[in-house]
Amino acid sequence: MKARRQMKIQEIITQEAIHTQEELADHLRQAGYDVTQATVSRDIKEMGLIKIPTPDDDYRYASPGAAQPANSSERLKRRMRETVVTVNDSENLIVIRTISGNAQALADLIDKANWKEIIGTVAGDDTVLLIIKPLSAVAGVRKRIADIMG
């Protein structure tokens, strides 16, 4: 029962912005789980959930891996504008060339942006490789990059 409940908690915090333990308990009760605030508190601790900032200056529960700085989109925009030299594509791959030493930081910011079309990045010293899926999404990702770069 505990494992199922914790899986449900993970699902809830992924799909909803949950701000309090009581709010999480309410969602669990609506899903058919008979929980107390103390049970929810223990689950949060066992699962290692953290609170991350939201764009509207509030906080919500998230898994540790989901944490990203509130200003990550601004950091991505600044990094792209300051370091990207060229952007090219072939089939389902986009290659971004950067000023030397900046590719890994840019790839990390792209990974944290969680663009659903990007299934992975590989970075060297001055090159980031984006793997795009599906192939039809390449033009959209290229446009998003161009929009970010202004």
C-alpha positions in Angstrom: 0.0 0.0 0.0 2.8 2.4 0.9 4.6 1.8 -2.4 1.4 2.5 -4.4 0.7 5.6 -2.3 4.2 6.9 -2.9 3.9 6.2 -6.6 0.6 8.2 -6.6 2.4 11.0 -4.7 5.0 11.1 -7.4 2.3 11.3 -10.1 0.4 14.0 -8.3 3.4 16.3 -7.8 4.5 15.8 -11.4 1.0 16.8 -12.7 0.0 19.4 -10.2 1.6 22.3 -8.4 1.3 21.0 -4.8 2.2 23.7 -2.2 1.4 22.1 1.2 1.2 18.7 2.8 -2.5 19.2 3.4 -3.1 19.9 -0.3 -1.2 16.7 -1.1 -3.3 14.8 1.5 -6.5 16.1 -0.1 -5.3 14.9 -3.6 -4.5 11.5 -2.2 -7.9 11.3 -0.5 -9.6 12.2 -3.8 -7.7 9.3 -5.3 -9.0 6.9 -2.7 -6.1 6.8 -0.2 -7.0 7.2 3.5 -4.1 9.3 4.7 -3.3 11.6 7.6 -1.1 14.6 7.5 1.5 12.6 9.5 1.5 9.8 6.9 2.0 12.4 4.1 4.8 14.0 6.1 6.6 10.7 6.5 6.2 9.9 2.8 7.6 13.3 1.8 10.6 12.6 4.0 11.2 9.0 2.7 10.8 10.1 -0.9 13.3 13.0 -0.4 10.8 15.5 -1.9 11.9 19.1 -1.9 10.2 22.4 -2.4 11.2 24.4 -5.5 10.3 28.0 -6.5 7.6 28.5 -9.0 7.4 31.4 -11.6 4.7 33.1 -9.4 7.1 33.5 -6.4 5.6 30.5 -4.5 7.0 27.0 -3.8 5.8 23.6 -4.7 6.8 20.0 -4.0 9.1 18.2 -6.5 11.5 15.3 -6.7 15.1 16.2 -6.1 15.9 15.6 -9.8 13.2 18.0 -10.9 14.7 21.0 -9.2 15.8 23.8 -11.4 16.5 27.4 -10.6 13.6 29.8 -11.0 15.5 31.8 -13.5 16.7 28.9 -15.6 15.0 30.2 -18.8 16.7 33.5 -18.4 20.1 31.7 -17.8 19.5 29.6 -21.0 18.7 32.7 -23.0 21.7 34.6 -21.7 24.0 31.6 -22.3 22.8 31.1 -25.8 23.1 34.8 -26.7 26.6 35.1 -25.3 28.1 31.8 -26.5 26.4 30.3 -29.5 28.4 30.8 -32.8 26.3 28.6 -35.2 23.3 26.3 -35.3 23.0 23.6 -38.0 20.9 20.5 -38.4 20.9 17.2 -40.3 18.0 14.7 -40.1 17.0 14.6 -36.4 20.2 16.2 -35.1 20.9 19.8 -34.3 24.5 20.9 -33.8 25.2 24.0 -31.8 28.7 25.4 -31.9 29.7 27.6 -29.0 32.7 29.7 -27.9 35.3 27.3 -26.6 34.6 25.9 -23.1 30.8 26.7 -23.1 29.2 23.7 -24.6 28.7 21.6 -21.4 27.1 24.5 -19.5 24.7 25.2 -22.4 23.8 21.5 -22.7 23.1 21.3 -19.0 20.7 24.3 -19.3 19.0 22.7 -22.3 18.6 19.5 -20.4 17.0 21.3 -17.5 14.6 23.1 -19.8 12.9 19.8 -20.5 11.9 20.4 -24.1 9.9 17.3 -24.9 11.3 17.1 -28.4 14.9 16.8 -27.2 15.5 13.3 -26.1 19.2 13.9 -25.3 22.2 16.2 -25.5 25.9 15.4 -25.9 28.5 18.1 -25.2 32.1 18.6 -25.9 34.2 21.7 -25.4 32.6 23.9 -28.1 29.8 21.7 -29.6 26.4 20.6 -28.3 24.6 17.8 -30.2 20.8 17.8 -29.7 19.0 14.6 -30.6 15.4 15.4 -31.6 12.4 13.1 -31.8 10.3 13.1 -33.9 12.1 14.3 -37.0 9.2 16.6 -37.8 10.1 18.6 -34.6 13.5 19.7 -35.8 12.2 22.9 -37.4 10.3 23.8 -34.3 13.3 23.4 -32.1 15.4 25.4 -34.5 12.8 28.2 -34.4 12.7 28.1 -30.6 16.5 28.4 -30.5 16.4 31.3 -33.0 13.6 33.0 -30.9 15.7 32.7 -27.7 18.8 34.1 -29.4 16.7 37.1 -30.6 
